[in-house]
Amino acid sequence: MTEAHIDALDHEGHGICRVEGKVTFVDGALPGETAEISVFRKHPKYDSANATRILKSSSQRATPKCVHYGRCGGCVLQHLEVSAQVAAKQRILEENLQRIGKVKPEIILPALYGPSWGYRHRARFSVKRVDKKGGALVGFHEKKSWFIADMHTCEVLPPHVASLFMPMRELIPKLSNSDRIPQIELAIGETSTVLVFRLLNPWNDADKEIVRAFADRHGVEIWVQPKGPDTAAPFHPENGGLLQYRLPEFNVVHPFRPTEFTQVNPHINRALVHRAITLLDPRPHERIADFFCGLGNFTLPIARSGARVVGIEGSKTLVARAEENARLNGLSNVEYAVDNLFEMTPEKYAGLGHFHKLLIDPPRDGAMELVKSLPADNPPRRIVYVSCNPATLARDAEVLCHVKGYRLMAAGIANMFPHTAHVESIALFEHRQG
């Protein structure tokens, strides 16, 4: 055992210290603490360790609420008070912008945060039949492992879903294909909860009766997915409809299939959309692009301003859903296109026509090819960039600010995933010509 003083927190929620001059990342330790640590993995440039005992605690240390914390890998920051989690994520964003992007926002936006428990409306549970564990395991993976955690509840899921862990574990062994169900996907809408069973082999008639009774008893809808996400279909009730969520501020409703991408945290999503539209400030005379538009989470609120909006997304399925949602909401000033934005070129961008403003909401890989393709002449004067990875946001910010002539006007975080190390953020760029 080694005694160490923890100096900082890294982007994965580990404490950072130096032991005999070598950087060491310590799981379970917080900045300002003194801890006994045990190194479990050595690397040429750094070591990884666990905190075996906290000798001096941080004033920001919290008692984890979940009984599975430390074993389940779903959360890594329950031992840190929630407001301190938000502050740590803001620091990570600023440090990435400065270190990678060599930029500093002129304004730090106030953090967006909401309920820290029961917030998660999407999840994917792994499933494995294990007779010695009572029949089956259903849940998230263990920390630093592909094993499934032996869990019976979850504090970040809504209570009505958290209460289903043991019933699901009891259900699986009763089914004839119990060893051919690798996962159950959860999706919650405003009026219904769906469980999507991934079936490598179909259910027989007896299985179907058991599952229908389970669904009726627990007030959930069941879908089945025999192959890829597009094969998911309602099972019980057979005429089950789409889920939906609303953005009341913009009088928009978004129906969606349970396997289609939506944000896990509806409370923060509403706040994030509000902030994005406020920063973008769309006007009726403008033509605006929503890149990586998904099913239109930002596109339709932008369109409510009267601006002409072009949504571009790589998934044909999501674009089809986005087009349906635009029609449902009576918005005719929206058009969509399917394109691989990771292969954007200046020529392809020019073919889209001039845009006054952009909203960019890429996956973790960021939008490098897109930002490199922005024109030098008559560029979009304002860009709102929503990011789920501060490192790729910072990388793209370097191109925007040091190559493309933009200023980073503002940036801040949204605590989309409380108790995890995930950093969701939003940034505003304005062109110097504007």
C-alpha positions as CSV (number, residue, x, y, z in Angstrom):
1,M,0.0,0.0,0.0
2,T,1.1,3.6,-0.8
3,E,-0.1,6.8,0.8
4,A,-0.9,9.5,-1.8
5,H,-2.4,13.0,-2.0
6,I,-4.9,13.4,-4.8
7,D,-4.4,16.6,-6.8
8,A,-7.2,16.5,-9.5
9,L,-9.9,14.5,-11.3
10,D,-9.5,13.1,-14.8
11,H,-12.1,12.9,-17.6
12,E,-13.1,9.4,-16.5
13,G,-13.7,10.3,-12.8
14,H,-10.3,9.0,-11.5
15,G,-8.3,10.9,-8.9
16,I,-4.9,12.0,-10.2
17,C,-1.7,11.9,-8.0
18,R,2.0,11.4,-8.4
19,V,3.8,8.5,-6.8
20,E,7.6,8.9,-6.9
21,G,7.1,11.3,-9.8
22,K,4.9,9.0,-11.8
23,V,1.3,10.0,-12.7
24,T,-1.2,7.6,-11.1
25,F,-4.9,7.4,-11.7
26,V,-6.8,6.4,-8.6
27,D,-10.3,4.9,-8.8
28,G,-12.5,6.1,-5.9
29,A,-10.4,9.1,-4.8
30,L,-11.2,12.8,-5.0
31,P,-9.1,15.9,-5.3
32,G,-7.8,17.1,-1.9
33,E,-8.0,13.7,-0.3
34,T,-5.2,11.6,1.1
35,A,-5.7,7.9,0.4
36,E,-4.0,4.6,0.7
37,I,-3.8,3.2,-2.8
38,S,-3.0,-0.1,-4.4
39,V,-1.6,-0.2,-8.0
40,F,-3.3,-2.8,-10.1
41,R,-1.8,-2.0,-13.5
42,K,1.5,-0.5,-14.5
43,H,2.1,1.4,-17.8
44,P,5.3,2.9,-19.1
45,K,4.0,6.5,-18.5
46,Y,1.4,6.1,-15.8
47,D,-0.1,3.6,-13.3
48,S,-3.7,2.7,-12.4
49,A,-4.7,2.2,-8.8
50,N,-7.6,1.7,-6.5
51,A,-8.2,3.7,-3.3
52,T,-8.2,1.1,-0.6
53,R,-8.7,3.5,2.3
54,I,-9.5,7.3,2.5
55,L,-7.3,8.8,5.2
56,K,-8.5,12.4,4.7
57,S,-11.8,12.9,3.0
58,S,-12.8,15.7,0.7
59,S,-15.7,18.0,1.9
60,Q,-17.3,17.2,-1.4
61,R,-17.4,13.4,-0.8
62,A,-20.9,12.0,-0.8
63,T,-22.4,8.7,0.3
64,P,-23.4,6.7,-2.8
65,K,-27.1,6.1,-2.9
66,C,-27.0,2.9,-4.9
67,V,-26.2,-0.4,-3.1
68,H,-24.5,-1.6,-6.2
69,Y,-22.1,1.3,-6.5
70,G,-18.5,0.3,-6.9
71,R,-19.5,-3.0,-8.4
72,C,-21.8,-1.9,-11.2
73,G,-20.0,0.0,-14.0
74,G,-23.0,2.2,-14.8
75,C,-21.9,5.1,-12.5
76,V,-18.5,6.3,-11.5
77,L,-19.1,9.5,-9.5
78,Q,-21.7,8.8,-6.9
79,H,-19.1,9.4,-4.3
80,L,-18.8,13.0,-5.4
81,E,-21.5,15.6,-4.5
82,V,-23.6,16.4,-7.5
83,S,-22.8,20.1,-7.7
84,A,-19.1,19.2,-7.5
85,Q,-19.6,16.7,-10.4
86,V,-21.0,19.6,-12.5
87,A,-18.0,21.8,-11.6
88,A,-15.6,19.0,-12.5
89,K,-17.2,18.5,-15.9
90,Q,-17.0,22.3,-16.6
91,R,-13.3,22.2,-15.7
92,I,-12.8,19.2,-18.1
93,L,-14.5,21.1,-20.9
94,E,-12.4,24.3,-20.3
95,E,-9.2,22.3,-20.0
96,N,-9.8,20.4,-23.3
97,L,-10.6,23.7,-25.1
98,Q,-7.4,25.3,-23.9
99,R,-5.1,22.3,-24.2
100,I,-6.4,20.7,-27.4
101,G,-8.1,23.6,-29.1
102,K,-5.9,26.4,-27.8
103,V,-9.1,28.5,-27.4
104,K,-10.9,30.1,-24.5
105,P,-14.6,30.9,-24.5
106,E,-15.4,34.6,-24.0
107,I,-18.3,33.6,-21.8
108,I,-18.7,30.5,-19.6
109,L,-22.4,29.5,-19.8
110,P,-24.1,28.4,-16.6
111,A,-24.3,24.7,-16.4
112,L,-27.6,23.0,-17.2
113,Y,-28.6,20.4,-14.6
114,G,-31.8,18.7,-13.4
115,P,-32.8,15.6,-11.4
116,S,-29.8,13.5,-10.5
117,W,-31.8,10.4,-9.7
118,G,-34.4,8.5,-11.7
119,Y,-33.5,10.6,-14.8
120,R,-32.5,7.9,-17.3
121,H,-35.1,7.0,-19.9
122,R,-32.9,4.9,-22.1
123,A,-30.7,1.9,-21.3
124,R,-29.4,-1.4,-22.6
125,F,-29.3,-4.3,-20.2
126,S,-27.1,-7.3,-20.8
127,V,-28.8,-10.7,-20.1
128,K,-27.2,-14.0,-19.2
129,R,-28.8,-17.2,-17.8
130,V,-26.8,-18.2,-14.7
131,D,-28.5,-20.9,-12.7
132,K,-26.4,-20.5,-9.6
133,K,-27.4,-16.8,-9.5
134,G,-31.0,-17.6,-9.2
135,G,-31.7,-18.1,-12.9
136,A,-30.4,-15.1,-14.8
137,L,-28.6,-11.8,-14.6
138,V,-30.0,-8.7,-16.1
139,G,-28.3,-5.3,-15.9
140,F,-25.2,-3.3,-16.6
141,H,-21.6,-4.7,-16.8
142,E,-19.5,-4.8,-13.7
143,K,-16.8,-2.1,-13.3
144,K,-13.8,-2.8,-15.6
145,S,-15.4,-6.1,-16.7
146,W,-17.6,-7.8,-19.2
147,F,-19.3,-9.7,-16.4
148,I,-22.9,-8.6,-15.7
149,A,-23.4,-7.0,-12.3
150,D,-25.6,-9.0,-9.9
151,M,-28.1,-6.1,-9.4
152,H,-31.7,-5.9,-8.2
153,T,-32.3,-2.1,-8.6
154,C,-30.8,1.1,-10.1
155,E,-31.1,4.6,-8.7
156,V,-30.6,6.4,-12.0
157,L,-33.6,4.7,-13.6
158,P,-37.2,5.8,-12.9
159,P,-38.5,3.8,-9.9
160,H,-41.1,1.9,-12.0
161,V,-38.2,0.5,-14.2
162,A,-35.8,0.0,-11.3
163,S,-38.4,-2.3,-9.7
164,L,-38.3,-4.6,-12.8
165,F,-34.9,-6.0,-12.3
166,M,-35.9,-9.0,-10.2
167,P,-39.1,-9.7,-12.2
168,M,-36.9,-9.7,-15.4
169,R,-34.4,-12.0,-13.8
170,E,-37.2,-14.4,-12.8
171,L,-38.8,-14.2,-16.3
172,I,-35.7,-15.2,-18.3
173,P,-35.2,-18.8,-17.0
174,K,-38.9,-19.5,-17.7
175,L,-38.4,-19.0,-21.5
176,S,-37.4,-21.8,-23.8
177,N,-34.8,-19.6,-25.5
178,S,-33.4,-18.1,-22.2
179,D,-29.8,-18.7,-23.4
180,R,-30.5,-16.9,-26.7
181,I,-31.6,-13.5,-25.3
182,P,-28.4,-11.4,-25.0
183,Q,-29.9,-8.0,-24.2
184,I,-33.1,-6.1,-23.3
185,E,-33.3,-2.5,-24.4
186,L,-35.3,0.1,-22.4
187,A,-37.0,3.1,-23.9
188,I,-39.4,5.3,-22.0
189,G,-41.9,7.8,-23.6
190,E,-44.2,10.2,-22.0
191,T,-47.0,7.7,-21.7
192,S,-45.5,4.3,-22.0
193,T,-42.4,2.1,-21.3
194,V,-41.1,-0.4,-23.8
195,L,-38.7,-3.3,-23.3
196,V,-37.1,-4.6,-26.5
197,F,-36.0,-8.2,-26.2
198,R,-33.2,-9.2,-28.6
199,L,-34.1,-12.7,-29.7
200,L,-31.5,-14.9,-31.4
201,N,-34.2,-17.6,-31.5
202,P,-37.9,-16.9,-31.5
203,W,-40.3,-17.6,-28.7
204,N,-42.6,-20.6,-28.8
205,D,-46.3,-20.4,-27.9
206,A,-45.8,-21.1,-24.2
207,D,-43.1,-18.4,-24.1
208,K,-45.4,-15.9,-25.7
209,E,-48.1,-16.4,-23.0
210,I,-45.5,-16.0,-20.2
211,V,-44.2,-12.7,-21.7
212,R,-47.7,-11.3,-22.3
213,A,-48.6,-12.0,-18.7
214,F,-45.3,-10.3,-17.6
215,A,-46.1,-7.2,-19.7
216,D,-49.7,-6.9,-18.4
217,R,-48.6,-7.4,-14.7
218,H,-45.9,-4.7,-14.9
219,G,-47.6,-2.2,-17.2
220,V,-44.9,-2.3,-20.0
221,E,-45.0,-2.9,-23.7
222,I,-42.8,-5.6,-25.2
223,W,-41.1,-5.4,-28.6
224,V,-38.9,-8.1,-30.2
225,Q,-35.8,-7.6,-32.2
226,P,-34.6,-10.7,-34.2
227,K,-31.7,-9.0,-36.0
228,G,-30.6,-5.3,-36.4
229,P,-32.4,-2.4,-34.8
230,D,-34.6,-1.8,-37.9
231,T,-36.2,-5.3,-37.3
232,A,-37.7,-4.4,-33.9
233,A,-41.5,-4.7,-33.9
234,P,-44.3,-4.6,-31.3
235,F,-45.1,-8.0,-29.7
236,H,-47.5,-7.1,-26.9
237,P,-49.7,-5.3,-27.5
238,E,-49.5,-6.3,-31.1
239,N,-50.8,-2.9,-32.2
240,G,-48.4,-1.1,-29.9
241,G,-47.7,2.4,-31.2
242,L,-44.6,4.7,-31.2
243,L,-43.2,6.3,-28.1
244,Q,-43.1,10.0,-28.0
245,Y,-41.6,13.0,-26.2
246,R,-42.7,16.7,-26.3
247,L,-40.9,20.0,-26.4
248,P,-43.8,22.2,-25.1
249,E,-41.8,25.4,-25.5
250,F,-41.8,24.9,-29.3
251,N,-45.1,23.1,-29.6
252,V,-43.3,20.1,-31.0
253,V,-44.0,16.4,-30.5
254,H,-41.4,13.7,-31.5
255,P,-42.7,10.1,-32.0
256,F,-39.9,7.5,-32.1
257,R,-39.3,3.8,-32.2
258,P,-37.7,2.4,-29.1
259,T,-34.5,1.5,-31.0
260,E,-34.1,5.0,-32.5
261,F,-31.7,7.4,-30.9
262,T,-33.1,9.9,-28.5
263,Q,-31.4,11.6,-25.5
264,V,-31.5,9.5,-22.3
265,N,-32.4,12.5,-20.1
266,P,-35.6,14.3,-21.2
267,H,-35.2,17.0,-18.5
268,I,-31.8,18.1,-19.8
269,N,-32.8,17.6,-23.4
270,R,-35.5,20.3,-23.0
271,A,-33.1,22.7,-21.4
272,L,-30.4,21.9,-24.0
273,V,-32.8,22.6,-26.9
274,H,-33.9,25.8,-25.3
275,R,-30.3,27.0,-24.9
276,A,-29.3,25.9,-28.5
277,I,-32.2,27.8,-30.0
278,T,-31.5,30.9,-27.8
279,L,-27.8,30.9,-28.9
280,L,-28.7,30.2,-32.6
281,D,-31.4,32.9,-32.6
282,P,-33.0,31.7,-35.9
283,R,-34.9,34.3,-37.9
284,P,-37.7,33.8,-40.5
285,H,-35.5,35.1,-43.4
286,E,-32.6,32.8,-42.7
287,R,-31.6,29.4,-44.2
288,I,-30.1,27.2,-41.5
289,A,-28.5,23.7,-41.5
290,D,-28.9,21.1,-38.8
291,F,-26.1,18.7,-39.3
292,F,-26.3,15.2,-37.6
293,C,-30.0,16.1,-37.2
294,G,-31.2,12.6,-36.1
295,L,-35.0,12.6,-35.9
296,G,-35.2,16.4,-35.7
297,N,-34.7,17.1,-32.1
298,F,-33.3,20.6,-32.9
299,T,-34.5,20.8,-36.5
300,L,-38.2,21.3,-35.7
301,P,-37.7,23.8,-32.9
302,I,-35.5,25.8,-35.3
303,A,-38.3,25.6,-37.9
304,R,-40.8,27.0,-35.5
305,S,-39.0,30.4,-35.8
306,G,-40.0,30.5,-39.5
307,A,-36.4,29.9,-40.8
308,R,-35.9,27.5,-43.6
309,V,-34.1,24.5,-42.2
310,V,-32.2,21.7,-43.9
311,G,-31.6,18.6,-41.7
312,I,-28.8,16.2,-42.8
313,E,-28.2,12.9,-41.2
314,G,-26.3,9.7,-42.1
315,S,-29.1,7.3,-41.1
316,K,-31.9,6.7,-43.6
317,T,-34.1,5.4,-40.9
318,L,-33.8,8.5,-38.7
319,V,-34.3,10.8,-41.7
320,A,-37.5,9.0,-42.5
321,R,-38.6,9.5,-38.9
322,A,-37.6,13.2,-39.1
323,E,-39.7,13.7,-42.2
324,E,-42.7,12.0,-40.6
325,N,-42.3,14.2,-37.5
326,A,-42.1,17.4,-39.6
327,R,-45.4,16.5,-41.3
328,L,-47.0,15.6,-38.0
329,N,-46.1,19.0,-36.5
330,G,-47.3,20.8,-39.6
331,L,-43.9,22.2,-40.5
332,S,-43.4,22.6,-44.2
333,N,-40.2,24.9,-44.0
334,V,-38.0,21.8,-43.4
335,E,-36.2,19.5,-45.8
336,Y,-34.0,16.5,-45.0
337,A,-31.2,14.7,-46.8
338,V,-29.2,11.5,-46.1
339,D,-25.5,12.0,-46.3
340,N,-22.3,10.7,-44.6
341,L,-21.1,13.8,-42.9
342,F,-17.8,12.2,-41.9
343,E,-17.0,12.3,-45.7
344,M,-17.9,15.9,-46.2
345,T,-15.8,17.9,-48.7
346,P,-15.7,21.6,-49.7
347,E,-17.3,20.6,-53.0
348,K,-20.2,18.7,-51.3
349,Y,-20.7,21.5,-48.9
350,A,-20.9,24.1,-51.6
351,G,-23.5,22.0,-53.4
352,L,-25.8,22.4,-50.4
353,G,-26.1,26.2,-51.0
354,H,-25.5,29.1,-48.6
355,F,-26.4,28.8,-44.9
356,H,-26.7,31.8,-42.6
357,K,-26.2,29.6,-39.5
358,L,-25.4,26.0,-38.5
359,L,-26.3,23.7,-35.7
360,I,-23.9,20.8,-35.4
361,D,-24.7,17.8,-33.0
362,P,-22.2,15.0,-34.0
363,P,-21.5,11.7,-32.2
364,R,-18.3,11.3,-30.2
365,D,-16.1,11.4,-33.3
366,G,-16.9,15.0,-33.8
367,A,-17.3,16.9,-37.1
368,M,-13.8,17.5,-38.4
369,E,-14.4,16.9,-42.1
370,L,-17.5,19.2,-41.9
371,V,-15.7,22.1,-40.2
372,K,-12.8,21.8,-42.6
373,S,-15.2,22.1,-45.5
374,L,-16.7,25.4,-44.4
375,P,-16.1,28.1,-47.1
376,A,-13.8,31.1,-46.7
377,D,-16.2,33.3,-48.7
378,N,-19.6,34.1,-47.2
379,P,-19.4,31.5,-44.4
380,P,-22.2,30.8,-41.9
381,R,-21.9,33.7,-39.4
382,R,-23.0,31.7,-36.4
383,I,-22.5,28.0,-35.4
384,V,-24.0,26.3,-32.3
385,Y,-22.1,23.1,-31.6
386,V,-23.6,20.5,-29.3
387,S,-21.0,17.9,-28.2
388,C,-20.9,14.6,-26.3
389,N,-17.1,14.6,-26.3
390,P,-15.1,17.6,-25.1
391,A,-11.9,16.4,-26.8
392,T,-13.4,16.3,-30.3
393,L,-15.2,19.6,-29.7
394,A,-11.9,21.1,-28.7
395,R,-10.2,19.6,-31.8
396,D,-12.9,21.1,-34.1
397,A,-12.8,24.4,-32.2
398,E,-9.1,24.7,-33.1
399,V,-10.0,24.5,-36.8
400,L,-12.9,26.9,-36.5
401,C,-11.0,29.5,-34.6
402,H,-7.5,29.3,-35.9
403,V,-8.2,28.3,-39.6
404,K,-11.8,29.3,-40.4
405,G,-12.0,32.7,-38.7
406,Y,-14.5,32.1,-35.9
407,R,-14.5,33.3,-32.3
408,L,-15.5,31.0,-29.5
409,M,-18.1,33.3,-27.9
410,A,-19.5,30.9,-25.2
411,A,-19.3,27.4,-23.9
412,G,-20.8,25.4,-21.1
413,I,-21.8,21.9,-20.0
414,A,-25.1,20.1,-19.6
415,N,-25.2,17.4,-17.0
416,M,-27.0,14.9,-19.2
417,F,-25.6,11.8,-17.3
418,P,-25.4,12.6,-13.5
419,H,-23.0,10.3,-11.6
420,T,-21.1,9.4,-14.7
421,A,-18.0,11.0,-16.3
422,H,-19.9,11.8,-19.5
423,V,-19.5,15.4,-20.5
424,E,-22.2,16.9,-22.7
425,S,-21.6,20.5,-23.8
426,I,-22.6,23.3,-26.0
427,A,-20.6,26.0,-27.7
428,L,-21.3,29.2,-29.7
429,F,-19.0,30.3,-32.5
430,E,-19.4,33.5,-34.4
431,H,-17.4,34.5,-37.6
432,R,-15.3,37.5,-37.4
433,Q,-16.7,38.7,-40.8
434,G,-20.2,38.8,-39.3
